[in-house]
């Protein structure tokens, strides 16, 4: 299993629930198609799972 994840914002969180918007912001995603590398741990995976309809995830 990879030690980092590449998370890309592919859908706008404007119409999403406020909690999901806050999660996207906490992941470090501020603009569409922006990619960030995050550690592959339980906290990150939980956040990604919550907004899986807004992001694309790849193992790096």
N, C-alpha and C positions, 0 to 999 in steps of 0.2 A: 504494500500500500504506500502511495506517495506521501511525503511529509508536508506538501503544500497543495493548495487548490487554487485554480484560476477561476475567478467568479466574474462574469460579465453581465451587466445590466442590459437586457434586451427589450424590455417593455417598460413604459413609463409608469411610475407609481402614483401618478396624480389622482387617478380614480380609485386607488387602493384604500384599504382601511388605514386609519392613522397609525395603528400599531405596526402595520407592514411598512408604511413609509418610514417610520422611525428605525425599523430593522434594516432597511436598505441603506439608510444614512449611516447607521452604526457599522455596517459592513465596509463603509468607505466609498460607496458608489453614489456619485452626485450627478452624472450625466449619462445619457444613453450611450451604449457601446463602450463604456469605460470598463477596463479590466483591472482587477486587483488580485494580488497573490496573498492568500491567507493561510495560516497554519491549519493542518488537517487534524482538528481535535473535536471533542464532543460539543463544545460551545458553538464553534463555527458551523458544524454540520446541523445543529439544531436551528440556527438562524437561517441557514440556506434552505432547510426544509420548509420553514415557515413562509418563505417568499419564493418557492420553487417555480411559481407561475410567472415570475418577473425576471428571473436570472437564468443564465446558462453556466454549468459547472464542468470543469475539466480537471483531471488530475495532472499536476505538473511534476 
